[in-house]
Amino acid sequence: MNVACLCLLSLLGAYPRAELLIEAAELKKAPERFRVLDARTRALYQTGHVPGAVWVSHLEWGQQFNRAADARTWSERLGKLGIDAGTSVVVYGDGVAPRRGVRLVAAALLGFAGCAPS
């Protein structure tokens, strides 16, 4: 599973894990290659989102990941979103839904893949 965060790279400066980032233009070229997760508030998602994006509650995922971080539980949860070990996943948020939300969702995905987020 590949996890990327959608962002404007020019605003970030030197990002320590640049391989985890994707430009919006790259996503737009081949959206079918990715499962896109929107970690903003539900209200913002309902106002408008990246085409094909699925809303996920970073608060709920954070709580549930802390309660049940086992691969089976997350395999089922992610499977319901069309995500498996071979899926490239893009997670995005904004300044209103703090970066913490994106990190929680990415940590859940990386934990499922057997990787430790850094």
C-alpha positions as CSV (number, residue, x, y, z in Angstrom):
1,M,0.0,0.0,0.0
2,N,1.3,3.4,-0.9
3,V,0.2,6.4,1.1
4,A,0.5,9.9,-0.1
5,C,-0.6,13.3,1.2
6,L,-2.0,15.7,-1.2
7,C,-0.4,19.1,-0.8
8,L,1.0,22.2,-2.4
9,L,4.7,21.3,-2.3
10,S,5.9,24.8,-2.8
11,L,4.3,25.8,0.5
12,L,6.0,23.2,2.6
13,G,9.7,23.9,2.0
14,A,11.9,21.0,2.9
15,Y,9.6,18.1,3.9
16,P,11.4,15.2,5.5
17,R,9.3,12.5,3.8
18,A,8.9,13.9,0.3
19,E,8.2,10.5,-1.1
20,L,4.9,10.5,0.7
21,L,3.7,13.6,-1.1
22,I,1.8,14.0,-4.3
23,E,1.0,17.1,-6.3
24,A,-2.7,17.7,-7.2
25,A,-1.6,17.8,-10.9
26,E,-0.2,14.3,-10.7
27,L,-3.4,13.0,-9.1
28,K,-5.5,14.7,-11.7
29,K,-3.5,13.0,-14.5
30,A,-4.6,9.5,-13.4
31,P,-7.2,9.6,-10.6
32,E,-8.1,5.9,-11.1
33,R,-4.7,4.9,-9.8
34,F,-5.5,6.2,-6.3
35,R,-8.1,5.8,-3.6
36,V,-8.6,9.3,-2.2
37,L,-9.5,9.9,1.4
38,D,-10.8,13.3,2.6
39,A,-9.8,13.9,6.3
40,R,-11.4,17.4,6.6
41,T,-14.6,18.0,8.4
42,R,-17.8,16.4,7.1
43,A,-19.2,19.9,6.4
44,L,-16.3,20.8,4.2
45,Y,-16.4,17.5,2.4
46,Q,-20.1,18.0,1.7
47,T,-19.4,21.5,0.4
48,G,-17.0,20.1,-2.2
49,H,-14.2,17.6,-2.5
50,V,-11.7,16.0,-4.9
51,P,-13.7,13.9,-7.4
52,G,-14.0,10.3,-6.2
53,A,-12.8,11.1,-2.6
54,V,-14.3,9.3,0.3
55,W,-14.8,11.2,3.6
56,V,-13.2,9.6,6.7
57,S,-13.5,10.9,10.3
58,H,-10.0,11.4,11.5
59,L,-11.3,11.7,15.1
60,E,-13.2,8.4,14.9
61,W,-10.3,6.7,13.2
62,G,-7.9,8.0,15.8
63,Q,-10.0,6.6,18.6
64,Q,-10.6,3.3,17.0
65,F,-7.0,2.9,16.0
66,N,-6.0,3.4,19.6
67,R,-8.6,0.7,20.7
68,A,-8.0,-1.9,18.0
69,A,-4.8,-1.4,16.0
70,D,-4.7,-5.1,14.8
71,A,-4.4,-5.8,11.1
72,R,-7.6,-7.8,10.8
73,T,-9.8,-5.0,12.1
74,W,-8.2,-2.4,9.9
75,S,-8.1,-4.8,6.9
76,E,-11.9,-5.0,7.2
77,R,-12.3,-1.2,7.7
78,L,-10.1,-0.3,4.8
79,G,-11.6,-3.1,2.6
80,K,-15.0,-1.4,2.9
81,L,-13.3,1.7,1.4
82,G,-11.9,-0.4,-1.5
83,I,-8.4,-0.4,0.0
84,D,-6.1,-3.4,0.2
85,A,-2.3,-3.9,0.3
86,G,-2.0,-3.1,-3.4
87,T,-3.9,0.2,-3.3
88,S,-2.3,3.6,-3.7
89,V,-4.0,5.9,-1.2
90,V,-4.0,9.7,-1.1
91,V,-5.1,11.4,2.1
92,Y,-5.8,15.1,2.3
93,G,-7.0,17.7,4.8
94,D,-6.7,21.4,5.3
95,G,-5.9,24.0,7.9
96,V,-9.3,23.7,9.5
97,A,-9.0,19.9,10.0
98,P,-5.5,20.0,11.5
99,R,-2.6,18.1,10.0
100,R,-3.1,15.8,13.0
101,G,-6.1,14.4,11.2
102,V,-4.2,13.6,8.1
103,R,-1.4,12.0,10.2
104,L,-4.0,9.9,12.1
105,V,-5.5,8.5,8.9
106,A,-2.0,7.9,7.4
107,A,-0.9,6.2,10.6
108,A,-3.9,3.9,10.5
109,L,-3.1,3.1,6.9
110,L,0.6,2.6,7.5
111,G,-0.1,0.5,10.6
112,F,-2.3,-1.7,8.5
113,A,0.5,-2.1,6.0
114,G,2.8,-3.2,8.8
115,C,4.9,0.0,8.7
116,A,5.7,2.3,11.5
117,P,4.9,6.0,10.7
118,S,7.7,8.4,11.4
